[in-house]
């Protein structure tokens, strides 16, 4: 687990073949991960550069409001109610949950809800996630100009670093019983300091 300079990076693994090993002709010539898409330092740097001038919506929200929006999203998850086996993503604009999409893949649910919001002329200001907040989902939110991502599950280290570098508010472990944990961008969350749980 390290980059070219020898600095430990737990999100990247460098593999070098011995000189006598000849890779097959169809060998991949780019990095591969166990996740959907690419996850690494280079991707974070290029994302931050590409989105450096994005306009982030000016909004403030409280953890109880986020929990209420999560309840509203849960009420609009018929597939999950029937199967218990799908993820959901919700798009919030103007403090109102406007779109919810479900899919067996959480990445697909996020793509679908962002697409629905943009097609309807409701650029998403806040994104709700029914599962964990991985790098790819946070990157999609950054690219779409979202200000706040709130997830039911945990966040990966790279997701947190991406949110921090992109001025995105990231809230994890969202729920009525335990409030939530604000990892980045606490200035958008009412009455909370960075890293606090309420």
Long-range contacts (C-beta under 8 A, 24 or more apart in sequence): 3-41, 9-40, 9-41, 10-157, 11-39, 11-40, 11-41, 11-135, 11-156, 11-157, 11-158, 12-40, 12-41, 35-134, 35-135, 35-136, 36-105, 36-107, 36-136, 37-107, 37-136, 39-134, 39-135, 39-136, 39-158, 40-158, 43-135, 43-139, 44-135, 44-158, 44-161, 44-162, 44-165, 47-139, 47-142, 47-143, 47-162, 47-166, 48-162, 48-165, 48-166, 50-143, 51-142, 51-143, 51-166, 54-142, 54-145, 54-166, 55-145, 56-145, 56-147, 56-167, 56-168, 57-123, 57-125, 57-145, 57-147, 58-147, 59-95, 59-125, 59-126, 59-147, 59-148, 59-188, 60-188, 60-189, 60-190, 61-95, 61-126, 61-148, 61-188, 61-189, 61-190, 62-189, 62-190, 62-191, 63-171, 63-174, 63-179, 63-180, 63-182, 63-189, 63-192, 63-198, 64-179, 65-95, 66-126, 66-128, 66-148, 66-150, 66-171, 66-174, 66-180, 67-174, 67-175, 67-176, 67-179, 67-180, 69-97, 69-126, 69-128, 69-150, 70-128, 70-150, 70-152, 70-174, 70-175, 70-176, 71-176, 72-97, 73-97, 73-100, 73-128, 73-130, 76-100, 77-102, 77-130, 78-102, 80-130, 87-129, 87-130, 87-131, 88-128, 88-129, 88-130, 89-113, 89-114, 89-127, 89-128, 89-129, 89-130, 90-127, 90-128, 91-116, 91-117, 91-122, 91-124, 91-126, 91-127, 91-128, 92-124, 92-125, 92-126, 92-127, 92-128, 93-117, 93-122, 93-123, 93-124, 93-125, 93-126, 94-125, 97-128, 98-122, 99-124, 106-130, 106-131, 106-132, 106-134, 106-137, 107-136, 107-137, 107-140, 110-137, 110-140, 110-141, 111-140, 114-140, 114-144, 118-144, 126-150, 128-174, 129-153, 132-156, 132-172, 133-159, 133-170, 133-172, 134-158, 134-159, 135-159, 135-162, 138-162, 138-163, 138-166, 138-168, 138-170, 141-168, 142-166, 142-168, 147-185, 147-188, 148-185, 148-188, 150-174, 150-180, 155-183, 160-184, 173-197
